[in-house]
Amino acid sequence: MSNSYPYQNMAGYYPQAQRQQMPFPPQPQFPAGFYQQPMQVPTGIPSKGGVNVPGMLPIEESYIENILRLNKGKLVHVHSTFEHNREWNAKIFNGIIEAAGRDHLILSDPQTGKRYLIPMVYVDYVTFDEPIEYEYPFGAGPLASAPPR
């Protein structure tokens, strides 16, 4: 056998019945003109199917980052955990909310003047010593004019 491909001559090895091709599944039938219709693009903020409750942020705006922004300037206690950290696994950051983004929180400690940039992935929960603002004034605030993300 001088062939460089040892299995080249095994084409007739399998019985004919096993080499039959499988039929294709039936194709879906679409109405005439289906592909010519323009795609509808939503222009407003879509509803998530939930119910908006008066006195609370709408479903689309009720995210931790937005709640923290509403409470900018308040003293908070941010409870965080850091997996696989030998120095400290859990830590509480005390400070005043300066800013909050989608993936981070910036606090300033009034006792030391130190500022913390805390990634949201480490934030377990936040406690306040005073009532929490949870509602934007009607037609005001950063979410009233911001486009959806």
LODRENVEX-64525 format. One record per atom (N, C-alpha, C, O): x negated, y, z negated; residue in one letter. Coordinates in steps of 0.1 Angstrom, whole numbers, plus 5000, padded with zeros to 4 digits. Layout:
BEGIN
+------+------+------+---------+
:    X :    Y :    Z : residuo :
+------+------+------+---------+
:    X :    Y :    Z :       A :
...
+------+------+------+---------+
END
This chain:
BEGIN
+------+------+------+---------+
:    X :    Y :    Z : residuo :
+------+------+------+---------+
: 4991 : 4988 : 5000 :       M :
: 5000 : 5000 : 5000 :       M :
: 4991 : 5012 : 5000 :       M :
: 4985 : 5015 : 4990 :       M :
: 4991 : 5019 : 5011 :       S :
: 4983 : 5031 : 5012 :       S :
: 4991 : 5043 : 5012 :       S :
: 4986 : 5054 : 5014 :       S :
: 5004 : 5042 : 5009 :       N :
: 5012 : 5054 : 5008 :       N :
: 5008 : 5063 : 4996 :       N :
: 5005 : 5057 : 4985 :       N :
: 5008 : 5076 : 4998 :       S :
: 5005 : 5085 : 4986 :       S :
: 5017 : 5086 : 4977 :       S :
: 5016 : 5091 : 4966 :       S :
: 5029 : 5082 : 4982 :       Y :
: 5041 : 5083 : 4974 :       Y :
: 5046 : 5069 : 4971 :       Y :
: 5052 : 5063 : 4981 :       Y :
: 5044 : 5063 : 4960 :       P :
: 5047 : 5049 : 4957 :       P :
: 5062 : 5046 : 4958 :       P :
: 5065 : 5034 : 4961 :       P :
: 5071 : 5055 : 4956 :       Y :
: 5085 : 5052 : 4957 :       Y :
: 5092 : 5055 : 4970 :       Y :
: 5104 : 5055 : 4971 :       Y :
: 5084 : 5059 : 4980 :       Q :
: 5089 : 5062 : 4993 :       Q :
: 5096 : 5051 : 5000 :       Q :
: 5106 : 5054 : 5007 :       Q :
: 5093 : 5039 : 4998 :       N :
: 5099 : 5027 : 5004 :       N :
: 5111 : 5022 : 4996 :       N :
: 5116 : 5011 : 5000 :       N :
: 5115 : 5028 : 4986 :       M :
: 5126 : 5023 : 4977 :       M :
: 5139 : 5029 : 4981 :       M :
: 5149 : 5027 : 4973 :       M :
: 5141 : 5035 : 4993 :       A :
: 5153 : 5041 : 4997 :       A :
: 5164 : 5031 : 4998 :       A :
: 5176 : 5034 : 4994 :       A :
: 5162 : 5019 : 5001 :       G :
: 5172 : 5009 : 5003 :       G :
: 5174 : 5001 : 4990 :       G :
: 5181 : 4991 : 4990 :       G :
: 5168 : 5005 : 4979 :       Y :
: 5169 : 4997 : 4967 :       Y :
: 5183 : 4998 : 4961 :       Y :
: 5188 : 4987 : 4956 :       Y :
: 5189 : 5009 : 4961 :       Y :
: 5202 : 5011 : 4955 :       Y :
: 5213 : 5006 : 4964 :       Y :
: 5212 : 5009 : 4976 :       Y :
: 5223 : 4999 : 4959 :       P :
: 5234 : 4994 : 4968 :       P :
: 5241 : 5006 : 4974 :       P :
: 5242 : 5017 : 4968 :       P :
: 5247 : 5004 : 4985 :       Q :
: 5254 : 5015 : 4992 :       Q :
: 5265 : 5021 : 4984 :       Q :
: 5268 : 5033 : 4985 :       Q :
: 5272 : 5013 : 4976 :       A :
: 5283 : 5018 : 4968 :       A :
: 5279 : 5028 : 4958 :       A :
: 5287 : 5037 : 4955 :       A :
: 5267 : 5028 : 4953 :       Q :
: 5262 : 5037 : 4943 :       Q :
: 5257 : 5050 : 4949 :       Q :
: 5256 : 5060 : 4942 :       Q :
: 5255 : 5050 : 4963 :       R :
: 5250 : 5062 : 4969 :       R :
: 5261 : 5071 : 4975 :       R :
: 5258 : 5080 : 4983 :       R :
: 5274 : 5068 : 4972 :       Q :
: 5284 : 5076 : 4977 :       Q :
: 5284 : 5090 : 4971 :       Q :
: 5281 : 5092 : 4959 :       Q :
: 5288 : 5100 : 4979 :       Q :
: 5288 : 5114 : 4974 :       Q :
: 5301 : 5116 : 4967 :       Q :
: 5312 : 5111 : 4971 :       Q :
: 5301 : 5124 : 4956 :       M :
: 5313 : 5127 : 4949 :       M :
: 5320 : 5138 : 4956 :       M :
: 5314 : 5147 : 4961 :       M :
: 5333 : 5138 : 4956 :       P :
: 5341 : 5148 : 4963 :       P :
: 5340 : 5161 : 4955 :       P :
: 5339 : 5161 : 4943 :       P :
: 5341 : 5173 : 4962 :       F :
: 5341 : 5186 : 4955 :       F :
: 5354 : 5188 : 4948 :       F :
: 5365 : 5183 : 4953 :       F :
: 5355 : 5195 : 4936 :       P :
: 5368 : 5197 : 4930 :       P :
: 5376 : 5207 : 4938 :       P :
: 5370 : 5215 : 4946 :       P :
: 5389 : 5206 : 4937 :       P :
: 5397 : 5215 : 4946 :       P :
: 5394 : 5230 : 4942 :       P :
: 5392 : 5234 : 4930 :       P :
: 5394 : 5238 : 4952 :       Q :
: 5391 : 5253 : 4951 :       Q :
: 5404 : 5260 : 4946 :       Q :
: 5415 : 5256 : 4951 :       Q :
: 5403 : 5270 : 4937 :       P :
: 5415 : 5277 : 4933 :       P :
: 5421 : 5285 : 4945 :       P :
: 5414 : 5290 : 4954 :       P :
: 5434 : 5286 : 4946 :       Q :
: 5441 : 5293 : 4956 :       Q :
: 5445 : 5307 : 4951 :       Q :
: 5452 : 5308 : 4941 :       Q :
: 5440 : 5318 : 4957 :       F :
: 5443 : 5331 : 4954 :       F :
: 5453 : 5337 : 4964 :       F :
: 5453 : 5333 : 4975 :       F :
: 5461 : 5346 : 4959 :       P :
: 5471 : 5352 : 4968 :       P :
: 5464 : 5360 : 4979 :       P :
: 5452 : 5365 : 4978 :       P :
: 5470 : 5362 : 4991 :       A :
: 5464 : 5369 : 5002 :       A :
: 5461 : 5383 : 4997 :       A :
: 5469 : 5390 : 4991 :       A :
: 5449 : 5388 : 5001 :       G :
: 5445 : 5402 : 4998 :       G :
: 5439 : 5403 : 4984 :       G :
: 5436 : 5414 : 4980 :       G :
: 5437 : 5392 : 4977 :       F :
: 5432 : 5392 : 4963 :       F :
: 5419 : 5399 : 4962 :       F :
: 5416 : 5407 : 4954 :       F :
: 5410 : 5396 : 4971 :       Y :
: 5396 : 5401 : 4971 :       Y :
: 5395 : 5415 : 4976 :       Y :
: 5385 : 5422 : 4973 :       Y :
: 5405 : 5421 : 4983 :       Q :
: 5405 : 5434 : 4988 :       Q :
: 5410 : 5444 : 4978 :       Q :
: 5408 : 5456 : 4980 :       Q :
: 5415 : 5440 : 4966 :       Q :
: 5421 : 5449 : 4957 :       Q :
: 5409 : 5456 : 4949 :       Q :
: 5400 : 5449 : 4945 :       Q :
: 5409 : 5469 : 4947 :       P :
: 5398 : 5475 : 4939 :       P :
: 5399 : 5471 : 4925 :       P :
: 5410 : 5469 : 4919 :       P :
: 5387 : 5471 : 4918 :       M :
: 5387 : 5467 : 4904 :       M :
: 5391 : 5479 : 4896 :       M :
: 5386 : 5490 : 4898 :       M :
: 5399 : 5476 : 4886 :       Q :
: 5403 : 5487 : 4877 :       Q :
: 5393 : 5488 : 4865 :       Q :
: 5390 : 5479 : 4858 :       Q :
: 5388 : 5500 : 4864 :       V :
: 5378 : 5503 : 4853 :       V :
: 5385 : 5511 : 4842 :       V :
: 5391 : 5522 : 4845 :       V :
: 5385 : 5507 : 4830 :       P :
: 5392 : 5514 : 4819 :       P :
: 5384 : 5527 : 4817 :       P :
: 5372 : 5528 : 4817 :       P :
: 5392 : 5538 : 4814 :       T :
: 5386 : 5551 : 4812 :       T :
: 5386 : 5555 : 4797 :       T :
: 5378 : 5564 : 4793 :       T :
: 5395 : 5550 : 4789 :       G :
: 5396 : 5554 : 4775 :       G :
: 5389 : 5544 : 4766 :       G :
: 5383 : 5534 : 4771 :       G :
: 5390 : 5546 : 4753 :       I :
: 5385 : 5536 : 4744 :       I :
: 5395 : 5525 : 4742 :       I :
: 5406 : 5527 : 4739 :       I :
: 5391 : 5513 : 4745 :       P :
: 5400 : 5502 : 4745 :       P :
: 5404 : 5498 : 4730 :       P :
: 5396 : 5500 : 4721 :       P :
: 5416 : 5494 : 4729 :       S :
: 5421 : 5489 : 4716 :       S :
: 5416 : 5475 : 4714 :       S :
: 5417 : 5467 : 4723 :       S :
: 5412 : 5472 : 4702 :       K :
: 5407 : 5458 : 4699 :       K :
: 5418 : 5449 : 4695 :       K :
: 5416 : 5438 : 4691 :       K :
: 5430 : 5453 : 4697 :       G :
: 5442 : 5445 : 4694 :       G :
: 5446 : 5446 : 4679 :       G :
: 5456 : 5440 : 4675 :       G :
: 5439 : 5454 : 4671 :       G :
: 5442 : 5456 : 4657 :       G :
: 5452 : 5468 : 4656 :       G :
: 5456 : 5474 : 4665 :       G :
: 5456 : 5470 : 4644 :       V :
: 5466 : 5480 : 4640 :       V :
: 5458 : 5492 : 4634 :       V :
: 5450 : 5489 : 4624 :       V :
: 5459 : 5504 : 4639 :       N :
: 5453 : 5515 : 4632 :       N :
: 5462 : 5520 : 4621 :       N :
: 5474 : 5523 : 4622 :       N :
: 5456 : 5521 : 4609 :       V :
: 5463 : 5524 : 4597 :       V :
: 5461 : 5539 : 4594 :       V :
: 5449 : 5544 : 4594 :       V :
: 5471 : 5547 : 4591 :       P :
: 5469 : 5561 : 4588 :       P :
: 5460 : 5562 : 4575 :       P :
: 5461 : 5555 : 4566 :       P :
: 5451 : 5572 : 4575 :       G :
: 5442 : 5574 : 4564 :       G :
: 5429 : 5566 : 4565 :       G :
: 5421 : 5567 : 4556 :       G :
: 5428 : 5558 : 4576 :       M :
: 5416 : 5550 : 4578 :       M :
: 5410 : 5552 : 4592 :       M :
: 5418 : 5557 : 4601 :       M :
: 5398 : 5549 : 4593 :       L :
: 5392 : 5551 : 4606 :       L :
: 5398 : 5541 : 4616 :       L :
: 5402 : 5530 : 4613 :       L :
: 5400 : 5546 : 4629 :       P :
: 5405 : 5536 : 4639 :       P :
: 5396 : 5524 : 4640 :       P :
: 5384 : 5525 : 4636 :       P :
: 5402 : 5513 : 4644 :       I :
: 5394 : 5500 : 4645 :       I :
: 5381 : 5502 : 4652 :       I :
: 5371 : 5497 : 4648 :       I :
: 5381 : 5510 : 4663 :       E :
: 5369 : 5511 : 4671 :       E :
: 5358 : 5520 : 4664 :       E :
: 5347 : 5519 : 4668 :       E :
: 5362 : 5527 : 4654 :       E :
: 5352 : 5536 : 4647 :       E :
: 5349 : 5532 : 4633 :       E :
: 5341 : 5538 : 4626 :       E :
: 5354 : 5521 : 4628 :       S :
: 5352 : 5516 : 4615 :       S :
: 5340 : 5507 : 4614 :       S :
: 5340 : 5495 : 4611 :       S :
: 5328 : 5513 : 4616 :       Y :
: 5315 : 5507 : 4615 :       Y :
: 5308 : 5513 : 4603 :       Y :
: 5310 : 5524 : 4600 :       Y :
: 5298 : 5505 : 4598 :       I :
: 5291 : 5510 : 4586 :       I :
: 5283 : 5523 : 4590 :       I :
: 5283 : 5532 : 4582 :       I :
: 5277 : 5524 : 4601 :       E :
: 5270 : 5536 : 4605 :       E :
: 5279 : 5548 : 4605 :       E :
: 5275 : 5559 : 4601 :       E :
: 5292 : 5547 : 4610 :       N :
: 5301 : 5558 : 4610 :       N :
: 5306 : 5562 : 4596 :       N :
: 5307 : 5574 : 4592 :       N :
: 5308 : 5552 : 4587 :       I :
: 5312 : 5554 : 4574 :       I :
: 5300 : 5561 : 4566 :       I :
: 5303 : 5571 : 4559 :       I :
: 5288 : 5557 : 4568 :       L :
: 5277 : 5564 : 4562 :       L :
: 5275 : 5578 : 4567 :       L :
: 5272 : 5587 : 4559 :       L :
: 5278 : 5581 : 4580 :       R :
: 5277 : 5594 : 4585 :       R :
: 5287 : 5603 : 4579 :       R :
: 5285 : 5615 : 4576 :       R :
: 5299 : 5598 : 4577 :       L :
: 5310 : 5606 : 4570 :       L :
: 5306 : 5610 : 4556 :       L :
: 5311 : 5620 : 4551 :       L :
: 5297 : 5602 : 4550 :       N :
: 5293 : 5604 : 4536 :       N :
: 5279 : 5610 : 4535 :       N :
: 5272 : 5608 : 4525 :       N :
: 5274 : 5616 : 4546 :       K :
: 5261 : 5623 : 4546 :       K :
: 5260 : 5633 : 4534 :       K :
: 5270 : 5640 : 4532 :       K :
: 5249 : 5633 : 4527 :       G :
: 5247 : 5642 : 4516 :       G :
: 5251 : 5636 : 4502 :       G :
: 5248 : 5642 : 4492 :       G :
: 5257 : 5624 : 4502 :       K :
: 5260 : 5617 : 4490 :       K :
: 5249 : 5608 : 4485 :       K :
: 5242 : 5602 : 4493 :       K :
: 5249 : 5606 : 4472 :       L :
: 5239 : 5597 : 4465 :       L :
: 5245 : 5583 : 4467 :       L :
: 5256 : 5580 : 4463 :       L :
: 5236 : 5574 : 4471 :       V :
: 5240 : 5560 : 4473 :       V :
: 5230 : 5551 : 4468 :       V :
: 5218 : 5555 : 4465 :       V :
: 5234 : 5538 : 4466 :       H :
: 5225 : 5528 : 4462 :       H :
: 5226 : 5517 : 4473 :       H :
: 5236 : 5510 : 4474 :       H :
: 5215 : 5515 : 4480 :       V :
: 5215 : 5506 : 4491 :       V :
: 5208 : 5493 : 4486 :       V :
: 5196 : 5493 : 4483 :       V :
: 5216 : 5482 : 4486 :       H :
: 5211 : 5469 : 4482 :       H :
: 5206 : 5461 : 4494 :       H :
: 5214 : 5459 : 4503 :       H :
: 5193 : 5458 : 4494 :       S :
: 5187 : 5451 : 4505 :       S :
: 5180 : 5439 : 4501 :       S :
: 5175 : 5437 : 4490 :       S :
: 5179 : 5429 : 4511 :       T :
: 5170 : 5418 : 4508 :       T :
: 5161 : 5416 : 4520 :       T :
: 5164 : 5419 : 4532 :       T :
: 5149 : 5411 : 4517 :       F :
: 5138 : 5410 : 4527 :       F :
: 5134 : 5395 : 4526 :       F :
: 5126 : 5392 : 4516 :       F :
: 5138 : 5387 : 4535 :       E :
: 5134 : 5373 : 4535 :       E :
: 5119 : 5371 : 4536 :       E :
: 5113 : 5378 : 4544 :       E :
: 5114 : 5361 : 4529 :       H :
: 5100 : 5357 : 4530 :       H :
: 5090 : 5368 : 4525 :       H :
: 5079 : 5368 : 4530 :       H :
: 5095 : 5377 : 4517 :       N :
: 5086 : 5388 : 4512 :       N :
: 5082 : 5384 : 4498 :       N :
: 5090 : 5382 : 4489 :       N :
: 5069 : 5383 : 4495 :       R :
: 5064 : 5378 : 4482 :       R :
: 5064 : 5389 : 4472 :       R :
: 5065 : 5386 : 4460 :       R :
: 5062 : 5401 : 4476 :       E :
: 5062 : 5412 : 4466 :       E :
: 5076 : 5415 : 4460 :       E :
: 5078 : 5415 : 4448 :       E :
: 5086 : 5416 : 4469 :       W :
: 5100 : 5418 : 4465 :       W :
: 5109 : 5413 : 4475 :       W :
: 5109 : 5417 : 4487 :       W :
: 5117 : 5404 : 4471 :       N :
: 5127 : 5398 : 4480 :       N :
: 5140 : 5407 : 4481 :       N :
: 5145 : 5408 : 4491 :       N :
: 5143 : 5413 : 4470 :       A :
: 5155 : 5421 : 4469 :       A :
: 5151 : 5435 : 4463 :       A :
: 5143 : 5435 : 4454 :       A :
: 5157 : 5445 : 4469 :       K :
: 5153 : 5459 : 4464 :       K :
: 5166 : 5468 : 4465 :       K :
: 5174 : 5466 : 4475 :       K :
: 5167 : 5477 : 4456 :       I :
: 5177 : 5487 : 4457 :       I :
: 5171 : 5501 : 4459 :       I :
: 5162 : 5505 : 4452 :       I :
: 5175 : 5507 : 4470 :       F :
: 5170 : 5520 : 4474 :       F :
: 5181 : 5530 : 4469 :       F :
: 5192 : 5529 : 4472 :       F :
: 5177 : 5540 : 4461 :       N :
: 5186 : 5550 : 4456 :       N :
: 5182 : 5563 : 4463 :       N :
: 5170 : 5567 : 4463 :       N :
: 5192 : 5570 : 4469 :       G :
: 5189 : 5582 : 4476 :       G :
: 5201 : 5589 : 4482 :       G :
: 5212 : 5583 : 4481 :       G :
: 5198 : 5600 : 4488 :       I :
: 5209 : 5608 : 4494 :       I :
: 5209 : 5604 : 4509 :       I :
: 5198 : 5604 : 4515 :       I :
: 5221 : 5602 : 4515 :       I :
: 5221 : 5599 : 4529 :       I :
: 5218 : 5611 : 4537 :       I :
: 5224 : 5621 : 4536 :       I :
: 5207 : 5610 : 4545 :       E :
: 5203 : 5621 : 4554 :       E :
: 5209 : 5618 : 4568 :       E :
: 5213 : 5627 : 4575 :       E :
: 5208 : 5605 : 4573 :       A :
: 5213 : 5602 : 4586 :       A :
: 5216 : 5587 : 4587 :       A :
: 5210 : 5579 : 4579 :       A :
: 5224 : 5583 : 4596 :       A :
: 5227 : 5569 : 4598 :       A :
: 5228 : 5567 : 4613 :       A :
: 5236 : 5574 : 4620 :       A :
: 5222 : 5556 : 4618 :       G :
: 5223 : 5553 : 4632 :       G :
: 5228 : 5539 : 4633 :       G :
: 5232 : 5532 : 4623 :       G :
: 5229 : 5534 : 4645 :       R :
: 5234 : 5521 : 4648 :       R :
: 5226 : 5510 : 4641 :       R :
: 5232 : 5500 : 4636 :       R :
: 5213 : 5512 : 4640 :       D :
: 5204 : 5502 : 4635 :       D :
: 5196 : 5506 : 4623 :       D :
: 5187 : 5499 : 4619 :       D :
: 5198 : 5518 : 4617 :       H :
: 5190 : 5523 : 4607 :       H :
: 5198 : 5533 : 4598 :       H :
: 5209 : 5538 : 4601 :       H :
: 5192 : 5535 : 4586 :       L :
: 5197 : 5545 : 4576 :       L :
: 5185 : 5552 : 4571 :       L :
: 5175 : 5547 : 4567 :       L :
: 5187 : 5566 : 4569 :       I :
: 5176 : 5574 : 4564 :       I :
: 5181 : 5580 : 4551 :       I :
: 5191 : 5586 : 4550 :       I :
: 5174 : 5577 : 4540 :       L :
: 5177 : 5582 : 4526 :       L :
: 5165 : 5590 : 4522 :       L :
: 5154 : 5589 : 4526 :       L :
: 5169 : 5600 : 4513 :       S :
: 5158 : 5608 : 4506 :       S :
: 5161 : 5606 : 4491 :       S :
: 5172 : 5608 : 4486 :       S :
: 5150 : 5603 : 4484 :       D :
: 5151 : 5601 : 4469 :       D :
: 5149 : 5614 : 4463 :       D :
: 5138 : 5620 : 4464 :       D :
: 5159 : 5619 : 4456 :       P :
: 5158 : 5632 : 4449 :       P :
: 5148 : 5633 : 4438 :       P :
: 5143 : 5643 : 4434 :       P :
: 5145 : 5621 : 4432 :       Q :
: 5136 : 5621 : 4421 :       Q :
: 5121 : 5622 : 4425 :       Q :
: 5113 : 5629 : 4419 :       Q :
: 5118 : 5615 : 4436 :       T :
: 5104 : 5615 : 4441 :       T :
: 5102 : 5623 : 4454 :       T :
: 5090 : 5627 : 4457 :       T :
: 5112 : 5627 : 4461 :       G :
: 5111 : 5634 : 4473 :       G :
: 5107 : 5624 : 4485 :       G :
: 5106 : 5629 : 4496 :       G :
: 5106 : 5612 : 4482 :       K :
: 5102 : 5602 : 4492 :       K :
: 5114 : 5599 : 4501 :       K :
: 5126 : 5599 : 4497 :       K :
: 5112 : 5597 : 4514 :       R :
: 5122 : 5594 : 4524 :       R :
: 5120 : 5579 : 4528 :       R :
: 5109 : 5574 : 4530 :       R :
: 5132 : 5572 : 4530 :       Y :
: 5132 : 5558 : 4534 :       Y :
: 5139 : 5557 : 4548 :       Y :
: 5150 : 5563 : 4549 :       Y :
: 5133 : 5550 : 4557 :       L :
: 5140 : 5546 : 4569 :       L :
: 5142 : 5531 : 4568 :       L :
: 5133 : 5523 : 4568 :       L :
: 5155 : 5527 : 4566 :       I :
: 5158 : 5513 : 4563 :       I :
: 5166 : 5507 : 4575 :       I :
: 5176 : 5512 : 4579 :       I :
: 5160 : 5497 : 4581 :       P :
: 5167 : 5490 : 4592 :       P :
: 5180 : 5484 : 4587 :       P :
: 5180 : 5478 : 4576 :       P :
: 5191 : 5485 : 4594 :       M :
: 5204 : 5480 : 4589 :       M :
: 5204 : 5464 : 4587 :       M :
: 5212 : 5459 : 4580 :       M :
: 5195 : 5457 : 4594 :       V :
: 5194 : 5443 : 4593 :       V :
: 5191 : 5439 : 4578 :       V :
: 5194 : 5428 : 4574 :       V :
: 5185 : 5448 : 4571 :       Y :
: 5181 : 5445 : 4557 :       Y :
: 5192 : 5449 : 4547 :       Y :
: 5191 : 5446 : 4535 :       Y :
: 5201 : 5457 : 4551 :       V :
: 5211 : 5462 : 4542 :       V :
: 5222 : 5452 : 4540 :       V :
: 5229 : 5447 : 4549 :       V :
: 5224 : 5448 : 4527 :       D :
: 5234 : 5439 : 4523 :       D :
: 5247 : 5446 : 4520 :       D :
: 5258 : 5443 : 4525 :       D :
: 5246 : 5457 : 4511 :       Y :
: 5258 : 5465 : 4509 :       Y :
: 5253 : 5478 : 4503 :       Y :
: 5242 : 5480 : 4499 :       Y :
: 5262 : 5488 : 4502 :       V :
: 5260 : 5501 : 4497 :       V :
: 5270 : 5504 : 4486 :       V :
: 5282 : 5502 : 4488 :       V :
: 5265 : 5510 : 4475 :       T :
: 5274 : 5514 : 4465 :       T :
: 5273 : 5529 : 4463 :       T :
: 5263 : 5535 : 4465 :       T :
: 5285 : 5535 : 4460 :       F :
: 5286 : 5550 : 4458 :       F :
: 5290 : 5552 : 4443 :       F :
: 5297 : 5544 : 4437 :       F :
: 5286 : 5564 : 4438 :       D :
: 5290 : 5567 : 4424 :       D :
: 5302 : 5577 : 4425 :       D :
: 5307 : 5581 : 4414 :       D :
: 5307 : 5580 : 4436 :       E :
: 5318 : 5589 : 4438 :       E :
: 5327 : 5584 : 4449 :       E :
: 5323 : 5574 : 4456 :       E :
: 5339 : 5589 : 4451 :       P :
: 5348 : 5585 : 4462 :       P :
: 5341 : 5585 : 4476 :       P :
: 5333 : 5594 : 4478 :       P :
: 5345 : 5576 : 4484 :       I :
: 5340 : 5575 : 4498 :       I :
: 5349 : 5582 : 4508 :       I :
: 5361 : 5580 : 4508 :       I :
: 5343 : 5590 : 4516 :       E :
: 5350 : 5596 : 4528 :       E :
: 5351 : 5585 : 4538 :       E :
: 5342 : 5578 : 4542 :       E :
: 5364 : 5583 : 4543 :       Y :
: 5366 : 5573 : 4553 :       Y :
: 5374 : 5577 : 4565 :       Y :
: 5377 : 5569 : 4574 :       Y :
: 5377 : 5590 : 4566 :       E :
: 5386 : 5595 : 4576 :       E :
: 5380 : 5608 : 4582 :       E :
: 5377 : 5617 : 4575 :       E :
: 5379 : 5608 : 4595 :       Y :
: 5375 : 5620 : 4602 :       Y :
: 5387 : 5630 : 4603 :       Y :
: 5398 : 5625 : 4605 :       Y :
: 5385 : 5643 : 4601 :       P :
: 5396 : 5652 : 4603 :       P :
: 5401 : 5650 : 4618 :       P :
: 5393 : 5648 : 4627 :       P :
: 5414 : 5652 : 4620 :       F :
: 5420 : 5649 : 4633 :       F :
: 5413 : 5658 : 4643 :       F :
: 5412 : 5670 : 4642 :       F :
: 5408 : 5651 : 4654 :       G :
: 5402 : 5658 : 4665 :       G :
: 5388 : 5664 : 4662 :       G :
: 5383 : 5672 : 4670 :       G :
: 5382 : 5660 : 4651 :       A :
: 5369 : 5666 : 4648 :       A :
: 5360 : 5654 : 4645 :       A :
: 5364 : 5643 : 4645 :       A :
: 5347 : 5657 : 4643 :       G :
: 5337 : 5647 : 4640 :       G :
: 5330 : 5642 : 4653 :       G :
: 5335 : 5645 : 4664 :       G :
: 5319 : 5635 : 4651 :       P :
: 5311 : 5631 : 4662 :       P :
: 5318 : 5621 : 4671 :       P :
: 5314 : 5619 : 4682 :       P :
: 5328 : 5614 : 4666 :       L :
: 5335 : 5603 : 4674 :       L :
: 5346 : 5609 : 4682 :       L :
: 5351 : 5602 : 4691 :       L :
: 5351 : 5621 : 4679 :       A :
: 5362 : 5626 : 4686 :       A :
: 5358 : 5630 : 4701 :       A :
: 5367 : 5628 : 4710 :       A :
: 5346 : 5634 : 4703 :       S :
: 5342 : 5638 : 4717 :       S :
: 5332 : 5628 : 4723 :       S :
: 5328 : 5630 : 4734 :       S :
: 5327 : 5619 : 4715 :       A :
: 5316 : 5610 : 4720 :       A :
: 5322 : 5599 : 4729 :       A :
: 5333 : 5594 : 4726 :       A :
: 5315 : 5596 : 4740 :       P :
: 5320 : 5585 : 4749 :       P :
: 5318 : 5572 : 4741 :       P :
: 5309 : 5571 : 4733 :       P :
: 5326 : 5562 : 4745 :       P :
: 5324 : 5549 : 4739 :       P :
: 5311 : 5543 : 4743 :       P :
: 5306 : 5545 : 4754 :       P :
: 5305 : 5535 : 4734 :       R :
: 5292 : 5528 : 4737 :       R :
: 5295 : 5515 : 4743 :       R :
: 5285 : 5508 : 4746 :       R :
+------+------+------+---------+
END
